[in-house]
């Protein structure tokens, strides 16, 4: 019992020490440094806009989650510029819904791979490339996946695995 109490106090201490403004500031500074370096070393082409951003939402544990999306820093070795789509994961009792914003690609350009704990999204259009691996909050049945793409928005619905939990009767 003493260990649990001590662990809970440490978790609460970490929560109150977390500063979302400091984390945002670090993300913003990293984004600006990447943009500055790209212009300095001549890697930027006028036809390829830089799209970077972040989204903030409250996680299941009550703590804010800050996620980046947009153009990844340029990779010289591969010569490929990929974007991270803005992704939202919605969990219900029976399923997990993954919604990704990926404008500028066709349905035929999208490739999805699902495992029990992740969903990999790849898209390679004429002018845009996207790549993201989404960690899922629960085990899913990859064979149950259903996907649709309309107006730049990809929606994937995965059924949770049966038996992921057992209700326990209290006597």
C-alpha positions as semicolon CSV with decimal commas, in nm:
position;residue;x (nm);y (nm);z (nm)
1;X;0,000;0,000;0,000
2;X;0,280;0,243;0,076
3;X;0,421;0,199;-0,276
4;X;0,087;0,287;-0,437
5;X;0,044;0,597;-0,229
6;X;0,395;0,713;-0,312
7;X;0,346;0,638;-0,685
8;X;0,020;0,835;-0,691
9;X;0,186;1,133;-0,524
10;X;0,468;1,123;-0,783
11;X;0,215;1,113;-1,069
12;X;0,027;1,411;-0,928
13;X;0,355;1,597;-0,882
14;X;0,450;1,529;-1,247
15;X;0,107;1,649;-1,362
16;X;0,137;1,983;-1,183
17;X;0,495;2,033;-1,303
18;X;0,390;1,990;-1,670
19;X;0,368;2,321;-1,854
20;X;0,172;2,306;-2,183
21;X;0,295;2,653;-2,282
22;X;0,656;2,542;-2,247
23;X;0,587;2,233;-2,462
24;X;0,412;2,447;-2,726
25;X;0,706;2,689;-2,722
26;X;0,951;2,403;-2,783
27;X;0,743;2,268;-3,074
28;X;0,713;2,615;-3,227
29;X;1,088;2,683;-3,196
30;X;1,169;2,346;-3,358
31;X;0,929;2,421;-3,645
32;X;1,082;2,764;-3,704
33;X;1,437;2,620;-3,693
34;X;1,341;2,358;-3,955
35;X;1,193;2,626;-4,183
36;X;1,494;2,853;-4,137
37;X;1,739;2,570;-4,215
38;X;1,544;2,468;-4,524
39;X;1,567;2,820;-4,666
40;X;1,931;2,863;-4,562
41;X;2,047;2,544;-4,735
42;X;1,840;2,597;-5,050
43;X;1,616;2,298;-4,991
44;X;1,292;2,490;-5,025
45;X;1,119;2,496;-5,358
46;X;0,850;2,754;-5,425
47;X;0,609;2,484;-5,544
48;X;0,617;2,300;-5,209
49;X;0,451;2,492;-4,929
50;X;0,542;2,428;-4,570
51;X;0,245;2,309;-4,371
52;X;0,309;2,260;-3,999
53;X;0,083;2,278;-3,703
54;X;-0,033;2,115;-3,387
55;X;-0,355;2,006;-3,223
56;X;-0,435;1,998;-2,855
57;X;-0,691;1,772;-2,694
58;X;-0,757;1,630;-2,351
59;X;-0,650;1,265;-2,325
60;X;-0,832;0,988;-2,140
61;X;-0,619;1,049;-1,831
62;X;-0,732;1,414;-1,817
63;X;-0,395;1,554;-1,935
64;X;-0,370;1,763;-2,251
65;X;-0,202;1,594;-2,550
66;X;-0,016;1,807;-2,803
67;X;0,037;1,645;-3,144
68;X;0,224;1,784;-3,443
69;X;0,108;1,747;-3,802
70;X;0,213;1,873;-4,143
71;X;0,528;1,865;-4,350
72;X;0,807;1,667;-4,191
73;X;1,157;1,811;-4,205
74;X;1,312;1,738;-4,543
75;X;1,512;1,417;-4,567
76;X;1,812;1,461;-4,798
77;X;1,896;1,092;-4,837
78;X;1,555;0,991;-4,964
79;X;1,467;1,312;-5,143
80;X;1,109;1,275;-5,023
81;X;0,894;1,527;-4,844
82;X;0,613;1,369;-4,643
83;X;0,340;1,526;-4,442
84;X;0,184;1,398;-4,124
85;X;-0,193;1,417;-4,159
86;X;-0,400;1,562;-3,878
87;X;-0,534;1,248;-3,710
88;X;-0,802;1,204;-3,448
89;X;-0,876;0,876;-3,269
90;X;-1,221;0,821;-3,121
91;X;-1,284;0,520;-2,897
92;X;-1,629;0,382;-2,815
93;X;-1,733;0,066;-2,631
94;X;-1,713;-0,159;-2,940
95;X;-1,497;0,020;-3,195
96;X;-1,216;0,263;-3,264
97;X;-1,259;0,530;-3,529
98;X;-0,955;0,695;-3,688
99;X;-1,013;1,015;-3,887
100;X;-0,728;1,164;-4,093
101;X;-0,732;1,483;-4,298
102;X;-0,539;1,422;-4,621
103;X;-0,639;1,667;-4,893
104;X;-0,478;1,650;-5,236
105;X;-0,469;1,272;-5,284
106;X;-0,705;1,029;-5,453
107;X;-0,865;0,726;-5,293
108;X;-0,646;0,500;-5,510
109;X;-0,330;0,666;-5,371
110;X;-0,402;0,561;-5,010
111;X;-0,255;0,247;-4,854
112;X;-0,365;0,126;-4,510
113;X;-0,209;-0,146;-4,294
114;X;-0,367;-0,246;-3,964
115;X;-0,232;-0,455;-3,679
116;X;-0,391;-0,525;-3,344
117;X;-0,238;-0,209;-3,189
118;X;-0,163;0,029;-3,480
119;X;-0,282;0,166;-3,812
120;X;-0,031;0,275;-4,076
121;X;-0,154;0,536;-4,323
122;X;0,041;0,606;-4,645
123;X;-0,066;0,814;-4,940
124;X;0,137;0,918;-5,240
125;X;-0,040;1,154;-5,478
126;X;0,099;1,359;-5,763
127;X;0,180;1,658;-5,545
128;X;0,146;1,536;-5,185
129;X;0,271;1,248;-4,975
130;X;0,142;1,149;-4,633
131;X;0,267;0,897;-4,379
132;X;0,163;0,828;-4,021
133;X;0,154;0,533;-3,783
134;X;-0,132;0,571;-3,538
135;X;-0,115;0,386;-3,206
136;X;-0,456;0,250;-3,114
137;X;-0,585;0,271;-2,755
138;X;-0,710;-0,092;-2,748
139;X;-0,660;-0,421;-2,931
140;X;-0,861;-0,439;-3,254
141;X;-0,947;-0,701;-3,513
142;X;-0,757;-0,590;-3,828
143;X;-0,991;-0,797;-4,049
144;X;-1,290;-0,589;-3,935
145;X;-1,149;-0,264;-4,076
146;X;-1,375;-0,051;-4,293
147;X;-1,247;0,264;-4,461
148;X;-1,387;0,543;-4,672
149;X;-1,236;0,858;-4,820
150;X;-1,438;1,164;-4,913
151;X;-1,338;1,529;-4,971
152;X;-0,988;1,485;-4,827
153;X;-1,103;1,308;-4,510
154;X;-1,018;0,943;-4,445
155;X;-1,230;0,753;-4,195
156;X;-1,128;0,406;-4,073
157;X;-1,347;0,205;-3,833
158;X;-1,196;-0,093;-3,651
159;X;-1,389;-0,328;-3,423
160;X;-1,237;-0,393;-3,082
161;X;-1,134;-0,748;-3,009
162;X;-1,389;-0,944;-2,814
163;X;-1,271;-1,047;-2,474
164;X;-1,042;-0,750;-2,421
165;X;-1,187;-0,724;-2,073
166;X;-1,408;-0,920;-1,841
167;X;-1,669;-0,770;-1,614
168;X;-1,617;-0,880;-1,257
169;X;-1,908;-0,924;-1,020
170;X;-1,856;-0,770;-0,677
171;X;-1,984;-0,981;-0,386
